Amino acid sequence: MKFAIEYVVDSAADGGSLARPEGLAEVARVAEELGFSALALPEHPAPSLKWLTHGGHETFDSLTALSFVAALTSRLQIMAHLLVVPYRNPFLAAKSLATLDRLSNGRLVVGAGSGYLGSEFRALGVDMEQRKVLFDEGIEVMRGVWSTNPFSYDGQTVTAKGVAAVPGPLTPGGPPIVVGGNSALARRRGARLNGWSPMLLPEGVAASTRTHALTTIAELAERITEVRRMAHEFGNTGPLLFNVATTHLEFPGSDGSAEEHRDHLGRLEEAGVDQFVVRPSHLGTGAAVDSLRSYAAVVGLN
C-alpha cells in the first residue's frame, strides 16, 4: 500500500510555521525522503468561521501550494484532495491543472469533489443546487479540452466553440481524476474516470459533510468491488486508484497501538485500497516532521 499525506495549515500553532514557505518546504522534503507517495492539499477558499471553529481547518489555495511543492520535489506526487469542481469555470480549471501537470513532469493526481459547504457556495456565487451538473459538465470540459484541439462544448452551464488550450497537459489525456465522496453517484463517476476516494465515516460526521456513512471495512470492500465491476461494464480499461481516508487522519492519534494500526491497514489493503491518507501533526513544522518519521517507521516505509 502507498501512503499519502494531507497537509493542513495551522497559522496559530508554533508561530504559524506550517503556514510559512519554510514549513511546507520542509514537510514536503521529508515526505519525499521517507518514501511517502503523495502530498495532498484540501480546498476551502471561503469557509465560514462557524465551520472553522466546529471541526474545520485552515487551507492554502491548493493549486498554488501544489505548484510550490512540485518545484521543490522530483518524485512525490502532488494531489488535490479534493478539488471542488463546481467552484471554477472548467476552462480555467483545465488550464491550471494542465500547467501544473506539465510543470510537475506528470506528477499531478486530481481528487475531485462536488462540494458540501452551503456557505462557501454562496460566498463564491455558485448555485449549490446545480452542483451535480456543474461537476459532470466540468469534468467533461476538462477532459475534452485536454484531449481535443480545437474543442467545442454545448451544455447546460458551459458553451464554447473552437477552444485551443495549448500547451496541454504532459500526461496524455490529462492527469488522472479520482472522484471523492461516499455516494453511489461518486462511485459511478469514479468507475468512469480513474478511481474512487471515499472516507470511512460514522453517521454523524457523514451527515455534517452531506455524504453517506461508510463505517466498516467490509462495506468498503463491497463498494470497491462494485466500482471495479462498473468500470468493466463502462469499458474503462485504465488503471483505477482507490484512495482512502478516515476521520482520524492524524498520527500519532488515539486509535490504539501501532500494531492495531498495522492490522487496520492490512485489512484495508485486503479490501482493495491502494493508498491511505495520513495527516501529520498540525502543531508546527517540527511536530509534523517528527510525526512523519514516526509513521514511516510504523508502516515500514523505506
C-alpha positions in Angstrom: 0.0 0.0 0.0 1.0 3.6 -0.7 0.8 6.4 1.9 -0.1 10.0 1.0 0.0 12.9 3.5 -2.7 15.6 3.7 -1.1 18.9 4.6 -3.3 21.1 6.7 -2.3 24.6 7.7 -2.5 25.9 11.3 -1.5 29.6 11.5 -1.8 29.6 15.3 0.5 26.7 16.3 4.2 27.2 16.7 4.2 30.8 15.4 2.3 29.7 12.2 5.4 27.7 11.0 3.2 25.4 8.8 1.7 28.4 7.1 5.1 29.7 6.0 7.1 28.6 2.9 9.8 27.1 5.0 7.3 24.8 6.8 5.7 23.5 3.7 9.0 23.0 2.0 10.4 21.0 5.0 7.4 18.8 5.3 7.4 18.1 1.5 11.1 17.4 1.5 10.9 15.0 4.4 7.8 13.2 3.0 9.7 12.6 -0.3 12.8 11.5 1.6 10.8 9.0 3.7 9.0 7.4 0.7 5.5 8.8 1.1 3.7 8.6 -2.3 2.0 12.0 -2.5 1.3 15.3 -0.8 -2.4 16.2 -0.8 -4.0 19.5 -0.2 -7.7 20.1 0.5 -9.7 23.1 -0.8 -11.8 25.5 1.1 -11.4 29.0 -0.4 -14.2 30.7 1.5 -15.2 28.7 4.6 -17.4 30.2 7.3 -16.0 31.0 10.7 -18.6 28.6 12.2 -17.1 25.7 10.1 -13.6 26.6 11.0 -14.4 26.6 14.7 -16.5 23.4 14.6 -14.1 20.8 13.2 -12.9 22.6 10.1 -9.3 23.6 9.3 -7.3 26.3 7.5 -6.1 25.7 4.0 -3.9 27.2 1.4 -5.1 27.7 -2.2 -4.5 24.1 -3.2 -3.2 24.6 -6.7 -0.8 27.4 -5.8 0.6 25.5 -2.9 0.9 22.3 -5.0 2.9 24.3 -7.6 5.2 25.3 -4.8 5.7 21.7 -3.7 6.2 20.5 -7.3 9.0 22.9 -7.8 10.8 21.6 -4.6 10.4 17.9 -5.2 11.1 15.4 -8.0 9.3 12.1 -7.1 6.5 13.0 -4.8 3.1 13.0 -6.5 1.0 16.2 -5.9 -2.6 15.7 -5.2 -5.7 17.9 -5.0 -7.8 16.3 -2.2 -10.4 17.4 -3.1 -10.7 20.0 -5.8 -14.3 21.3 -5.7 -15.1 21.2 -9.4 -18.3 23.4 -9.3 -16.3 26.3 -7.8 -14.5 27.1 -11.0 -15.0 27.8 -14.7 -13.9 24.4 -16.1 -11.7 26.0 -18.8 -9.8 27.9 -16.1 -9.5 24.8 -14.0 -8.3 22.8 -17.1 -5.6 25.3 -17.8 -4.4 25.5 -14.2 -4.3 21.7 -13.9 -2.7 21.2 -17.3 0.0 23.7 -16.4 0.6 22.0 -13.1 0.7 18.6 -14.7 3.2 19.8 -17.2 5.5 21.7 -14.8 5.5 18.8 -12.3 6.6 16.4 -15.1 3.3 14.5 -14.9 3.1 14.0 -11.1 -0.4 15.5 -10.6 -3.4 13.5 -9.4 -6.7 15.3 -9.3 -9.0 14.3 -6.4 -12.3 15.8 -7.5 -15.4 16.5 -5.4 -18.7 18.3 -5.8 -18.5 20.3 -2.5 -20.8 20.4 0.5 -20.4 23.7 2.3 -23.5 25.8 1.5 -22.0 29.0 2.9 -19.0 28.5 0.7 -21.1 28.1 -2.4 -23.0 31.3 -1.5 -19.7 33.2 -0.9 -18.4 32.2 -4.3 -21.6 33.0 -6.1 -22.2 29.4 -7.2 -25.7 27.7 -7.1 -25.3 24.7 -4.8 -28.4 23.2 -6.3 -26.6 22.9 -9.6 -23.5 21.2 -8.2 -24.2 17.8 -9.8 -24.5 19.2 -13.3 -21.6 21.7 -12.7 -19.4 18.7 -11.6 -20.3 16.5 -14.6 -20.0 19.2 -17.2 -16.8 20.5 -15.6 -15.2 17.1 -15.8 -16.4 16.6 -19.4 -15.0 20.0 -20.4 -11.6 19.5 -18.7 -11.1 16.0 -20.2 -12.3 17.3 -23.6 -10.0 20.3 -23.8 -7.1 18.1 -22.6 -7.5 15.7 -25.5 -9.2 17.6 -28.4 -7.9 20.7 -30.2 -9.9 22.7 -31.1 -12.6 21.8 -28.5 -16.3 22.8 -28.6 -19.0 22.2 -26.0 -22.7 23.0 -25.6 -24.0 22.1 -22.2 -26.4 23.5 -19.6 -23.8 25.6 -17.8 -20.9 25.8 -20.3 -20.9 26.8 -24.0 -17.7 27.1 -26.0 -16.6 26.8 -29.6 -13.2 26.1 -31.1 -11.1 26.4 -27.9 -7.4 25.7 -28.4 -6.0 25.5 -24.9 -2.3 24.9 -25.6 0.1 23.8 -24.3 -2.0 21.0 -22.8 -1.0 18.6 -20.0 2.1 16.4 -20.2 0.1 13.3 -19.3 -1.8 12.1 -22.4 -5.5 12.8 -21.9 -4.7 14.8 -18.8 -3.9 13.9 -15.2 -5.9 11.1 -13.6 -9.1 12.2 -11.9 -10.1 10.2 -8.8 -13.6 11.0 -7.5 -14.2 11.8 -3.8 -17.3 11.0 -1.9 -19.2 8.1 -0.4 -22.3 8.2 -2.5 -23.4 5.8 -5.3 -23.1 8.7 -7.7 -19.4 9.2 -6.6 -18.8 5.5 -7.2 -20.3 5.6 -10.7 -18.3 8.7 -11.6 -15.1 7.1 -10.2 -15.7 4.0 -12.3 -15.9 6.1 -15.5 -12.8 8.1 -14.6 -9.7 7.0 -12.7 -10.8 5.7 -9.4 -12.6 6.5 -6.1 -11.6 8.3 -3.0 -14.0 7.6 -0.1 -13.7 8.3 3.6 -14.6 5.9 6.4 -17.2 7.9 8.3 -19.7 7.3 11.1 -23.3 8.5 10.6 -22.9 11.8 12.5 -19.9 13.0 10.6 -21.3 11.9 7.3 -24.4 13.9 7.8 -22.4 17.1 8.5 -20.4 16.7 5.3 -23.5 15.9 3.2 -22.4 12.4 2.2 -23.2 8.8 3.1 -21.8 7.0 6.1 -19.2 4.3 5.4 -18.5 2.6 8.7 -16.8 -0.8 8.1 -14.0 -2.2 6.0 -16.3 -5.0 4.9 -18.7 -2.4 3.4 -15.7 -0.6 1.8 -14.6 -3.8 0.2 -18.0 -4.4 -1.3 -18.1 -0.8 -2.7 -14.6 -1.2 -4.2 -15.7 -4.4 -5.9 -18.7 -2.5 -7.2 -16.6 0.2 -8.7 -14.4 -2.3 -10.5 -17.4 -4.1 -11.9 -19.0 -0.8 -13.1 -15.7 0.2 -14.7 -15.6 -3.1 -16.6 -19.2 -2.5 -17.7 -18.4 1.0 -18.9 -15.5 -0.3 -20.9 -13.0 1.6 -18.7 -9.8 -0.4 -19.0 -7.5 2.1 -17.5 -5.9 1.7 -14.0 -8.1 2.7 -11.0 -6.8 4.2 -7.8 -8.6 3.6 -4.6 -7.5 6.3 -2.2 -9.0 6.1 1.4 -9.0 8.4 4.3 -10.6 8.2 7.8 -12.0 10.7 10.3 -8.8 10.2 12.3 -6.1 11.0 9.9 -3.5 12.4 12.3 -0.8 10.2 13.6 0.0 9.6 16.3 -3.6 9.7 17.4 -6.0 7.9 19.8 -6.8 4.9 17.7 -4.8 2.3 19.6 -1.4 0.8 19.2 0.9 0.7 16.3 0.2 -3.0 15.9 -3.5 -2.3 15.8 -3.0 0.3 13.2 -0.9 -2.0 11.0 -3.6 -4.6 11.3 -6.2 -1.9 10.2 -4.0 -1.1 7.2 -3.7 -4.7 6.3 -7.4 -5.1 6.3 -7.8 -2.0 4.1 -5.3 -3.4 1.6 -7.2 -6.7 1.5 -10.3 -4.7 0.7 -8.6 -3.3 -2.3 -7.3 0.1 -1.0 -4.2 1.3 -2.9 -3.4 4.4 -1.0 -4.1 5.6 2.6 -4.1 9.2 3.6 -2.5 10.3 6.8 -2.3 13.8 8.3 0.9 14.8 10.1 0.7 16.8 13.3 -0.7 20.3 12.9 1.3 21.6 15.9 4.1 23.1 13.9 6.8 22.1 11.4 8.9 20.2 13.9 6.0 18.2 15.2 4.8 17.5 11.7 8.2 16.2 10.6 8.5 14.1 13.8 5.1 12.5 13.2 6.0 11.7 9.6 9.2 9.9 10.7 7.3 8.0 13.4 4.6 7.0 11.0 7.1 5.9 8.3 8.8 3.7 11.0 5.5 2.1 12.0 4.4 1.2 8.4 7.9 0.3 7.2 8.5 2.9 4.6 12.0 2.9 3.1 
